[in-house]
Structures are given as structure tokens and as C-alpha cells.
């Protein structure tokens, strides 16, 4: 009898299946959208997303993370109430900031058009904060399929609206901003509706102000440490968008935004799903046995095996990919993507594991790390901006990211009881698996003079070969992926 896949892998696949459809729709729409909307429009939308992203990540004052930790659902429900309360508070503060400083913010970012859309910041912060809280409640109850449904419905609504507006001649940055907000609203209502349907009786019976205050005090480390940590982490991620606008132009921001999006899309699809399931699993294991090394090793090995080859492949053929997929005017974005590749990889393998800060209640170390990350990134962007070279600026930024996330990854692994050498061995092993395939592509591109479309097709074939090798090595991953392909009709 064949061994069924672990609940961890199955839950990741549940989340990833919805992400595959949602991200797939975005990938299919992108070549059309980049021919309808100019880089400047993407730049304005990216600036708006940076502002709302920085505020939105702390909308709950990180109490959404505490929802995963209690042993009883009653206590967790009250922490959901605490999260919702702080969403209202942070939204109110954002109204005041935009009201009194909105125009000044737009001028600092060299984007006068942005000022027309800043009034949308508070509602966006509110919706994203509510979604954050609901998302962690959903992870606690292990209904991972709900999130997949929400993502798919949201993506369909967003992409159809973008394309319809673009073909109708509405091609400003405001259209991209508005459709992004629409997607967030749809996903929040879909997820929230399913949760309310199943858990409303628990909420009505459990949530009380006095219990919320008790939970607020019990988990006070989250606003004290984790809020600032998350703020600095998100701000450091959004710094390139903001600083590139300050030192260069919204057009450069548009190139950066598309390059980073293409790099991050598959990584976030898998990494986000792994992070949610890992946080739930790690919290459960920590409460029962306290031995985290096995679950950390399982997660780390899979992250490395899934992420290393596609990142290296995109670093090799990024410019060719962008010219063919998005049009010649986006070639510069492909170059930016090649520069950023290693940073995205190290962020991919370390970000899911970083939830150990919350599990082990060592949020103060997370704050220290994110402070260092923010300062080093800011320094690299300022130095590059003063020099006036965009590519050198991005190289410095990516280098600091590799150093910081690499250190974070191995430090957390050691704290979980997993030997660092075993983690390094995993990276070396999958690098060796990748090398012959990458050498074939490089030979075809530079020695044989194969045209760009041929290089892309060869790269796709090598990607398939690589994942076949990975699945042969990881039997537990093979079965759920086979089931996933059956679900979408790729195999019988």
C-alpha cells in the first residue's frame, strides 16, 4: 500500500493549487497588460502598493500572529477581535496622515499623479488588515482550501477588470490601483463569508471585551516587538520602490516592479503557502513536544529544492524572457530581474522559517534582525542613488539582502536544533543537480547562438527535467503533485 503524503505537504498543496490558478491568470494577462499600460503607470501603482503595504502589514499590530498560539478556540477568537479593533485604529490614523501630508508624499516621490489616488490608502489598509486577521484564523482552523477559493475568485475579478479597462482605453496608474483594491475586497469577502458561515456561533459566544483585554496583555510582545519588526521588514522590501522614485523616476520604478513581480510570483506562491502551513505545524509541535528540528528540516529542504533552479534559470535568461513576453520596451526590467535573483532566493528559503520568532517567542531578535536589514538596505540604496547608477544601486541592494537573509536562515535553523552543515549540504546538492542543465542553456545561448525563443523553450524543458529529478528524490512530494495535476486535468 502506498504511503499517503504528510498533512504538511497536503496542506501546502491545497494552498498552492489555488495560488497556481490565481498566479497563472496573472501570468497570462501580464503580456497583454504590459502592451496596454506604460512603465510609468506600473510605477505609480507600485508606489501606491508600497505605501499601503507598509501600513497594512502592521494594521493588526501583529496580533493576527497570536491567533495561532492559544490552545483553545475561545481565546483565539478574542485575539481575532483584538486584531479587528486595531485595524480600525490604524485605518483612522492613515486617514489623518493622508489628509494632512498626502500632497507632500507625492512630491517627495517625484510622482504628482500619485496624489490623485492617495485617498484610497485608508480603505485599502482596512481591507488588507481584515484579510490578514481572517487569514490567520483560517490557518488555525486548517481550512486551507478556503484561501485557495478566495485567491482564485479575486484573481479572476482583478484580471478581467484590468484587461477590460485597458482595451477600453483607460490605461492610467489609477486603473491598476483600483483593480488591485477590487481584488483585495473580493478575496476578503469570499474568505470572510466562509469563516462567518462556519464559525459565527463561536464568535458570538466567545468574544468579550474583558477577554480581548486579557489576550491583548498576554501577547503584548507582538505589538512591542513584532509590529516594529514587521514594519521595518516590509519597509525594507518597499525601500527600492520608494528610493528609486526619489532618486530616479516612476518609469524606473515600473521596470523594477515588473522585474521583481515576475521573480517573486512563483516564489511567493509556494513560499506563502509553506509559511502558513509551517507556522500552524510549528506552533502545534512546539506546544506538544517542543522538538522543531524535523519539521524545520522538512520545510527547508523543500524550499531549496523547489526554488533554486527556477531562480538561477531566470537569472540566466531574464532579458530574453522579458523581450519576448512583455515587449521590447520592457527589456530593462529583465536585466533588473537578473540582478535581483539571488536575493529573492535567500528571501524565499528564509521567510517561511522566520515565523519561528513568534513560535519561540523571540520577537526581540526578529526586531533586531529587521532593524539591521532596514539600515543596510537603506544605506545601499542611498549610496547607489547618490552615484546615479540604477543597476549598481540594485546590485548593492541585492547583495545586502543575500547577506542578511542568508544569516537569518542559518541562525534560525541552528536555534531549531538542525545542524547548519545539513542545511548547507542541501543547497550544494540541489546546486549540483541544477548545474548541468544550466550549462546546457548557457552553451546554447552564448556558444551556439540559439535565438531567444529557442533558449526559452530549452529552459522550459530543463525546468521540467529538474522537477522530475526533485520528485524522484522526494517521494512524499511526488504523490500530492501527481494528484494536483490530475485535478487540473493535465494527467489521468
C-alpha positions as CSV (number, residue, x, y, z in Angstrom):
1,X,0.0,0.0,0.0
2,X,1.4,3.4,-0.9
3,X,2.1,5.8,1.8
4,X,-0.1,8.9,1.8
5,X,1.6,12.3,1.8
6,X,2.1,14.0,5.1
7,X,-0.6,16.5,6.3
8,X,2.1,19.2,5.9
9,X,2.7,18.5,2.2
10,X,-1.1,18.1,1.6
11,X,-1.9,21.4,3.2
12,X,0.8,23.2,1.3
13,X,-0.6,21.7,-1.9
14,X,-4.1,22.9,-1.0
15,X,-2.9,26.4,-0.7
16,X,-0.6,26.2,-3.7
17,X,-3.3,24.8,-6.0
18,X,-5.3,27.9,-5.6
19,X,-2.2,30.1,-6.0
20,X,-1.3,28.3,-9.2
21,X,-4.6,29.2,-10.8
22,X,-4.6,32.8,-9.4
23,X,-1.0,33.5,-10.3
24,X,-1.5,31.7,-13.6
25,X,-4.2,34.1,-14.6
26,X,-1.8,37.0,-13.7
27,X,0.9,35.4,-15.8
28,X,-1.4,35.0,-18.8
29,X,-2.7,38.6,-18.5
30,X,0.8,40.2,-18.0
31,X,2.0,40.1,-21.6
32,X,-1.2,41.9,-22.7
33,X,-1.2,44.4,-19.8
34,X,2.4,45.4,-20.5
35,X,1.4,46.3,-24.0
36,X,-1.6,48.3,-22.8
37,X,-0.1,50.1,-19.8
38,X,3.2,52.1,-19.9
39,X,6.0,51.6,-17.4
40,X,5.1,54.9,-15.8
41,X,1.6,53.5,-15.0
42,X,3.1,50.4,-13.4
43,X,5.4,52.7,-11.4
44,X,2.6,54.8,-9.9
45,X,0.7,51.6,-9.0
46,X,3.8,50.2,-7.4
47,X,4.3,53.3,-5.3
48,X,0.7,53.1,-4.1
49,X,1.2,49.4,-3.3
50,X,4.4,50.2,-1.3
51,X,2.6,52.8,0.8
52,X,-0.4,50.6,1.6
53,X,1.8,47.5,2.0
54,X,4.0,49.2,4.7
55,X,0.9,50.3,6.6
56,X,-1.2,47.3,6.0
57,X,1.3,44.8,7.4
58,X,1.0,46.4,10.9
59,X,-2.7,47.1,10.7
60,X,-3.4,44.5,13.4
61,X,-0.3,45.4,15.4
62,X,0.7,41.8,14.6
63,X,-1.9,40.4,16.9
64,X,-3.0,38.3,13.9
65,X,0.0,36.1,14.6
66,X,-1.2,35.4,18.1
67,X,-4.4,33.8,16.8
68,X,-2.3,30.7,16.0
69,X,-0.9,30.2,19.5
70,X,-3.7,29.6,22.1
71,X,-4.8,26.0,22.9
72,X,-8.5,27.0,22.9
73,X,-10.5,28.4,20.0
74,X,-12.3,30.7,22.5
75,X,-9.1,32.5,23.4
76,X,-8.1,32.6,19.7
77,X,-11.5,34.2,18.7
78,X,-10.9,37.0,21.2
79,X,-7.5,37.6,19.6
80,X,-9.2,37.8,16.3
81,X,-11.4,40.5,17.9
82,X,-8.3,42.3,19.1
83,X,-6.8,42.3,15.6
84,X,-10.0,43.7,14.1
85,X,-10.0,46.5,16.7
86,X,-6.5,47.6,15.9
87,X,-7.4,47.5,12.1
88,X,-9.9,50.3,12.8
89,X,-7.4,52.3,14.8
90,X,-4.6,52.1,12.2
91,X,-7.1,52.9,9.4
92,X,-8.2,56.0,11.3
93,X,-4.6,57.2,11.7
94,X,-3.9,56.6,8.0
95,X,-6.9,58.9,7.2
96,X,-5.2,61.8,9.2
97,X,-1.8,61.2,7.6
98,X,-3.1,61.3,4.0
99,X,-5.3,64.3,4.8
100,X,-2.5,66.4,6.1
101,X,0.6,65.0,4.3
102,X,-0.7,63.4,1.1
103,X,0.5,66.0,-1.4
104,X,3.9,66.3,0.3
105,X,4.3,62.5,0.0
106,X,3.6,62.6,-3.8
107,X,6.1,65.4,-4.3
108,X,8.8,63.6,-2.4
109,X,8.3,60.5,-4.7
110,X,8.5,62.6,-7.9
111,X,5.0,61.4,-8.8
112,X,2.4,64.2,-9.0
113,X,-0.1,61.7,-10.4
114,X,0.1,59.7,-7.2
115,X,-1.6,62.4,-5.2
116,X,-4.9,61.8,-7.0
117,X,-5.1,58.3,-5.6
118,X,-3.8,58.6,-2.1
119,X,-7.4,59.0,-0.7
120,X,-7.7,55.2,-1.4
121,X,-5.0,54.4,1.1
122,X,-7.2,54.1,4.2
123,X,-9.8,51.8,2.7
124,X,-7.0,49.6,1.3
125,X,-5.4,49.4,4.7
126,X,-8.7,48.5,6.3
127,X,-9.4,45.7,3.8
128,X,-5.9,44.3,3.9
129,X,-5.9,44.3,7.7
130,X,-9.2,42.4,7.9
131,X,-7.9,39.9,5.4
132,X,-4.7,39.4,7.5
133,X,-6.7,38.6,10.6
134,X,-9.1,36.3,8.8
135,X,-6.2,34.5,7.0
136,X,-4.6,33.5,10.3
137,X,-7.9,32.4,11.8
138,X,-8.3,30.3,8.7
139,X,-4.8,28.8,9.1
140,X,-5.6,27.9,12.7
141,X,-8.8,26.0,11.7
142,X,-6.8,24.3,8.9
143,X,-9.4,25.1,6.2
144,X,-6.6,25.9,3.7
145,X,-8.9,25.2,0.8
146,X,-10.9,28.4,1.6
147,X,-7.9,30.6,0.9
148,X,-7.4,28.9,-2.5
149,X,-11.0,29.8,-3.4
150,X,-10.6,33.4,-2.3
151,X,-7.4,33.8,-4.3
152,X,-8.9,32.4,-7.5
153,X,-12.1,34.5,-7.3
154,X,-10.0,37.6,-6.5
155,X,-7.6,37.0,-9.4
156,X,-10.4,36.4,-11.9
157,X,-12.1,39.7,-10.9
158,X,-8.8,41.7,-10.9
159,X,-7.5,40.5,-14.3
160,X,-10.8,40.8,-16.1
161,X,-11.3,44.3,-14.8
162,X,-7.7,45.3,-15.8
163,X,-8.0,43.9,-19.3
164,X,-11.4,45.4,-19.8
165,X,-10.3,48.9,-18.7
166,X,-7.1,48.7,-20.8
167,X,-8.9,47.7,-24.0
168,X,-11.4,50.5,-23.4
169,X,-8.5,53.0,-23.3
170,X,-8.3,53.6,-19.6
171,X,-4.5,53.0,-19.1
172,X,-3.5,55.2,-16.2
173,X,-1.8,54.1,-13.0
174,X,-5.1,54.7,-11.2
175,X,-6.8,51.8,-13.1
176,X,-4.1,49.4,-11.9
177,X,-4.5,50.8,-8.3
178,X,-8.3,50.5,-8.4
179,X,-8.4,46.9,-9.8
180,X,-5.8,45.9,-7.2
181,X,-8.2,47.2,-4.5
182,X,-11.1,45.4,-6.1
183,X,-9.2,42.1,-5.9
184,X,-8.4,42.6,-2.2
185,X,-12.1,43.4,-1.4
186,X,-13.3,40.3,-3.3
187,X,-10.8,38.0,-1.6
188,X,-11.7,39.4,1.9
189,X,-15.4,39.0,1.3
190,X,-15.1,35.4,-0.1
191,X,-12.8,34.3,2.8
192,X,-14.8,36.2,5.4
193,X,-18.1,34.8,4.2
194,X,-16.9,31.2,4.5
195,X,-15.5,31.8,8.0
196,X,-18.6,33.6,9.2
197,X,-20.8,30.8,7.9
198,X,-18.9,28.2,9.8
199,X,-17.7,30.0,13.0
200,X,-20.2,32.8,13.7
201,X,-21.7,30.9,16.6
202,X,-18.3,30.6,18.2
203,X,-17.5,34.3,17.7
204,X,-20.9,35.3,19.2
205,X,-20.5,33.1,22.2
206,X,-16.8,33.8,22.9
207,X,-15.7,37.3,22.0
208,X,-16.0,39.7,25.0
209,X,-14.2,42.9,25.8
210,X,-12.7,41.6,29.0
211,X,-11.3,38.5,27.3
212,X,-9.9,40.6,24.5
213,X,-8.1,42.8,27.0
214,X,-6.7,39.6,28.7
215,X,-5.4,38.3,25.3
216,X,-4.1,41.8,24.4
217,X,-2.0,41.8,27.6
218,X,-0.9,38.1,27.3
219,X,0.5,38.6,23.9
220,X,1.9,42.1,24.3
221,X,5.2,41.1,22.8
222,X,3.6,41.2,19.3
223,X,2.9,45.0,19.3
224,X,6.0,45.8,21.2
225,X,8.5,43.8,19.1
226,X,6.8,42.1,16.2
227,X,5.0,45.2,14.9
228,X,8.2,47.2,14.6
229,X,10.0,44.2,13.2
230,X,7.3,43.6,10.5
231,X,7.2,47.4,9.8
232,X,10.9,47.5,9.3
233,X,10.9,44.3,7.2
234,X,8.2,45.5,4.9
235,X,9.6,49.0,4.7
236,X,13.0,47.5,3.7
237,X,11.3,45.4,1.0
238,X,9.5,48.5,-0.3
239,X,12.5,50.8,0.0
240,X,13.7,50.2,-3.6
241,X,10.3,51.3,-5.0
242,X,10.3,54.5,-2.8
243,X,14.0,55.3,-3.2
244,X,14.1,54.6,-6.9
245,X,11.3,57.1,-7.3
246,X,13.1,59.6,-5.2
247,X,16.4,59.3,-7.0
248,X,15.3,58.4,-10.5
249,X,11.7,58.3,-11.8
250,X,8.4,56.4,-11.8
251,X,9.5,54.8,-15.1
252,X,12.4,53.1,-13.4
253,X,10.1,52.1,-10.6
254,X,7.8,50.4,-13.2
255,X,10.8,48.4,-14.6
256,X,11.8,47.4,-11.1
257,X,8.2,46.5,-10.2
258,X,7.6,44.2,-13.1
259,X,11.0,42.5,-12.7
260,X,10.5,41.9,-9.0
261,X,6.9,40.7,-9.6
262,X,8.0,38.1,-12.2
263,X,10.8,36.9,-9.9
264,X,8.6,36.9,-6.8
265,X,5.4,35.5,-8.2
266,X,6.3,31.8,-8.2
267,X,8.4,32.2,-5.1
268,X,5.5,33.9,-3.2
269,X,3.0,31.3,-4.5
270,X,5.0,28.5,-2.8
271,X,6.7,30.4,0.0
272,X,3.5,32.0,1.2
273,X,1.7,28.6,1.3
274,X,4.6,27.0,3.1
275,X,4.8,29.8,5.6
276,X,1.2,29.5,6.6
277,X,1.2,25.7,7.0
278,X,4.7,25.8,8.7
279,X,3.5,28.3,11.3
280,X,0.5,26.2,12.1
281,X,2.6,23.0,12.3
282,X,5.5,24.5,14.2
283,X,3.1,26.0,16.8
284,X,1.4,22.6,17.2
285,X,4.7,20.8,17.6
286,X,6.1,23.4,19.9
287,X,3.1,23.1,22.2
288,X,3.3,19.3,22.2
289,X,6.9,18.0,22.0
290,X,9.0,21.2,21.7
291,X,11.3,19.4,19.1
292,X,11.2,21.5,16.0
293,X,14.2,20.2,14.1
294,X,12.4,17.6,12.0
295,X,9.7,20.0,10.7
296,X,12.3,22.7,10.0
297,X,14.4,20.3,8.1
298,X,11.4,19.1,6.0
299,X,10.5,22.7,5.1
300,X,14.0,23.9,4.4
301,X,14.8,21.0,2.1
302,X,11.7,21.5,0.1
303,X,12.1,25.3,-0.2
304,X,15.6,24.8,-1.5
305,X,14.7,22.0,-3.9
306,X,11.7,24.0,-5.3
307,X,13.4,27.4,-5.5
308,X,17.0,27.1,-6.6
309,X,16.7,26.1,-10.2
310,X,13.9,28.4,-11.4
311,X,15.7,31.4,-9.8
312,X,19.0,30.5,-11.5
313,X,17.2,30.0,-14.8
314,X,15.6,33.4,-14.6
315,X,18.9,35.0,-13.8
316,X,20.3,33.3,-17.0
317,X,17.6,34.1,-19.5
318,X,15.7,37.0,-17.8
319,X,16.3,39.7,-20.5
320,X,15.3,37.3,-23.3
321,X,12.2,36.3,-21.5
322,X,11.0,39.9,-21.0
323,X,11.6,41.0,-24.6
324,X,9.5,38.1,-25.9
325,X,6.8,38.0,-23.2
326,X,6.3,41.7,-22.5
327,X,7.7,43.6,-25.5
328,X,11.0,45.3,-26.3
329,X,10.3,48.3,-24.1
330,X,10.5,46.1,-21.0
331,X,14.0,44.6,-21.7
332,X,15.4,46.8,-18.9
333,X,13.1,45.1,-16.4
334,X,14.5,41.7,-17.4
335,X,18.0,43.0,-16.6
336,X,16.8,44.2,-13.2
337,X,15.4,40.7,-12.5
338,X,18.7,39.1,-13.3
339,X,20.4,41.3,-10.7
340,X,17.8,40.6,-8.0
341,X,17.7,36.8,-8.4
342,X,19.9,35.6,-5.5
343,X,18.2,38.0,-3.1
344,X,14.8,36.6,-4.0
345,X,16.1,33.0,-3.5
346,X,17.5,33.7,0.0
347,X,14.4,35.5,1.0
348,X,12.3,32.6,-0.3
349,X,14.1,30.0,1.8
350,X,14.2,32.1,5.0
351,X,10.9,34.0,5.1
352,X,8.7,30.9,6.0
353,X,11.1,29.8,8.7
354,X,11.1,33.3,10.2
355,X,7.8,32.6,11.8
356,X,9.9,30.7,14.4
357,X,10.5,34.1,16.0
358,X,6.8,34.0,17.0
359,X,6.7,30.3,17.8
360,X,9.7,30.5,20.1
361,X,8.5,33.9,21.5
362,X,11.8,35.5,20.5
363,X,10.3,38.5,18.7
364,X,13.0,40.8,20.1
365,X,15.6,39.0,17.9
366,X,13.3,39.5,14.9
367,X,13.2,43.2,15.6
368,X,16.9,43.3,15.8
369,X,17.3,41.5,12.5
370,X,14.8,43.7,10.7
371,X,16.5,46.8,12.1
372,X,19.8,45.7,10.6
373,X,18.1,44.7,7.4
374,X,16.4,48.1,7.0
375,X,19.6,50.1,7.8
376,X,21.8,48.1,5.4
377,X,19.3,48.3,2.6
378,X,18.7,52.0,3.1
379,X,22.5,52.6,3.0
380,X,22.9,50.6,-0.2
381,X,20.1,52.4,-1.9
382,X,21.3,55.8,-0.8
383,X,24.8,55.1,-1.9
384,X,23.6,53.8,-5.3
385,X,21.2,56.7,-5.7
386,X,23.9,59.3,-5.0
387,X,26.1,57.6,-7.6
388,X,23.3,57.8,-10.0
389,X,23.5,54.3,-11.5
390,X,20.3,52.3,-11.3
391,X,21.9,48.9,-11.9
392,X,24.7,49.4,-9.4
393,X,22.0,50.5,-6.9
394,X,20.1,47.3,-7.4
395,X,23.3,45.2,-7.1
396,X,24.1,46.8,-3.8
397,X,20.6,46.3,-2.6
398,X,20.5,42.6,-3.7
399,X,23.9,42.0,-2.0
400,X,22.8,43.2,1.4
401,X,19.6,41.1,1.0
402,X,21.7,37.9,0.3
403,X,23.9,38.6,3.3
404,X,21.1,39.4,5.8
405,X,18.6,36.7,4.7
406,X,21.4,34.1,4.5
407,X,22.5,34.8,8.1
408,X,18.8,34.8,9.2
409,X,18.2,31.4,7.6
410,X,21.1,29.6,9.2
411,X,20.7,31.3,12.6
412,X,17.1,30.2,12.8
413,X,17.9,26.7,11.6
414,X,20.5,26.3,14.4
415,X,18.1,27.6,17.0
416,X,15.6,25.0,15.9
417,X,18.2,22.3,16.6
418,X,19.1,21.5,13.0
419,X,22.9,21.4,12.2
420,X,23.8,24.1,9.8
421,X,26.0,21.8,7.8
422,X,23.0,19.7,6.9
423,X,21.3,22.8,5.5
424,X,24.4,23.7,3.5
425,X,24.6,20.2,2.2
426,X,21.0,20.5,0.9
427,X,21.9,23.7,-1.0
428,X,25.0,22.2,-2.5
429,X,23.1,19.0,-3.5
430,X,20.4,20.9,-5.5
431,X,23.0,23.2,-7.0
432,X,24.8,20.2,-8.4
433,X,21.5,18.9,-9.8
434,X,20.9,22.3,-11.4
435,X,24.4,22.9,-12.9
436,X,24.4,20.5,-15.9
437,X,21.0,21.8,-17.1
438,X,22.1,25.5,-16.7
439,X,25.3,24.7,-18.6
440,X,23.3,23.3,-21.5
441,X,21.2,26.5,-21.6
442,X,24.3,28.8,-21.4
443,X,26.1,26.8,-24.2
444,X,23.0,27.1,-26.4
445,X,22.7,30.9,-25.7
446,X,26.3,32.1,-26.0
447,X,28.3,29.4,-27.9
448,X,25.7,28.1,-30.4
449,X,23.9,31.4,-30.9
450,X,20.4,29.9,-30.4
451,X,17.7,32.6,-30.8
452,X,15.9,33.9,-27.7
453,X,12.7,31.9,-28.3
454,X,14.8,28.7,-28.7
455,X,16.6,29.4,-25.4
456,X,13.3,29.9,-23.6
457,X,11.9,26.6,-24.9
458,X,15.1,24.9,-23.9
459,X,14.9,26.5,-20.5
460,X,11.3,25.2,-20.1
461,X,12.4,21.7,-21.0
462,X,15.2,21.8,-18.5
463,X,12.8,23.1,-15.8
464,X,10.6,20.0,-16.3
465,X,13.7,17.7,-16.2
466,X,14.8,19.3,-13.0
467,X,11.5,18.9,-11.2
468,X,11.3,15.3,-12.4
469,X,14.7,14.8,-10.6
470,X,13.4,16.5,-7.5
471,X,10.2,14.4,-7.4
472,X,12.3,11.2,-7.8
473,X,14.4,12.3,-4.8
474,X,11.4,13.3,-2.7
475,X,8.8,10.6,-2.8
476,X,6.5,12.4,-0.4
477,X,6.2,15.3,-2.7
478,X,5.5,13.2,-5.8
479,X,2.1,11.9,-4.8
480,X,0.4,15.2,-4.0
481,X,1.8,16.8,-7.1
482,X,0.5,13.9,-9.1
483,X,-2.9,14.4,-7.5
484,X,-2.7,18.2,-8.3
485,X,-2.0,17.5,-12.0
486,X,-5.0,15.1,-12.0
487,X,-7.2,17.8,-10.5
488,X,-6.4,20.3,-13.3
489,X,-6.7,17.6,-16.0
490,X,-3.0,17.5,-17.1
491,X,-2.9,13.7,-16.5
492,X,-5.4,10.9,-15.9
